[in-house]
Structure formats: C-alpha cells, structure tokens
Amino acid sequence: MTSSIIIRRPAVEAKTGLSTSTIYDKMAKGEFPKPRRLGKRAVGWLESDIDAWIAELPAALETSNPEAA
C-alpha cells in the first residue's frame, strides 16, 4: 500500500538525517524527491517518496563506491 501522508521538512530531515541545505542540494541534482506545493509558502513530501528514496539508498551507495562493501 502506498502512503499518501504528506510530511513537512522537519519530519523529512528527521527521517533521512539530512540537513535542509543537503535536501535542497540533492533535489537540484535530481538525487532526492521533489516536494509537493501545499500553498503559497508551504511544501511537503509524500512519505512514500521518502521511504522509497531511503530504501534505494544502500544500493546507490554500493554502486557509487564499490570499495565500501
């Protein structure tokens, strides 16, 4: 089942361990899910998008640094 819960930036930071600047840097590079606009000055991420990014993270690290294994 896909989670349609929207989480805000502090929850994304807590869930991923990333800082705000790292999140936005990774988004600019296409390495992190983009948020959904909730209003004029508010955005949020689908929790399922963040969970999927976390699930793919170990595989991405292994392919980018083969010596880490």
C-alpha positions in Angstrom: 0.0 0.0 0.0 1.3 3.4 -0.9 1.3 6.0 1.8 -0.3 9.3 0.8 0.7 11.0 4.0 2.3 14.4 3.4 5.2 15.2 5.7 6.9 18.6 6.1 10.6 19.4 6.0 11.4 18.9 9.7 9.9 15.3 9.5 11.9 14.7 6.3 15.1 15.8 8.0 14.4 13.6 11.0 13.5 10.6 8.8 16.6 11.0 6.5 19.2 12.5 8.7 19.9 15.2 6.1 20.0 18.9 6.7 17.8 21.4 4.8 20.7 22.5 2.6 21.6 18.9 1.7 18.0 18.1 0.9 17.7 21.1 -1.5 21.1 20.4 -3.0 20.2 16.8 -3.7 16.9 17.9 -5.2 18.7 20.3 -7.5 20.9 17.4 -8.7 17.9 15.1 -9.2 19.0 12.9 -6.3 16.1 13.4 -3.9 12.3 13.5 -4.4 10.8 16.9 -5.1 8.1 18.2 -2.7 4.5 19.0 -3.5 3.2 22.5 -3.2 0.7 22.8 -0.4 0.1 26.6 -0.5 1.9 29.8 -1.3 4.7 29.2 1.2 4.3 25.6 2.1 5.6 22.4 0.7 5.6 18.8 1.8 6.8 15.4 0.6 4.8 12.2 0.2 6.0 9.9 2.9 6.1 7.0 0.4 8.5 9.0 -1.8 10.9 9.5 1.1 10.5 5.8 2.1 11.3 4.7 -1.4 14.4 7.0 -1.5 15.6 5.6 1.8 15.1 2.0 0.5 17.1 2.7 -2.6 19.9 4.5 -0.7 22.1 1.4 0.2 22.1 0.2 -3.4 23.1 3.6 -4.7 25.9 3.8 -2.2 27.2 0.4 -3.2 27.3 1.3 -6.9 28.9 4.6 -6.4 31.6 3.3 -4.0 32.4 -0.4 -4.7 35.1 -0.4 -2.0 32.6 0.4 0.7 31.2 -3.2 0.7 
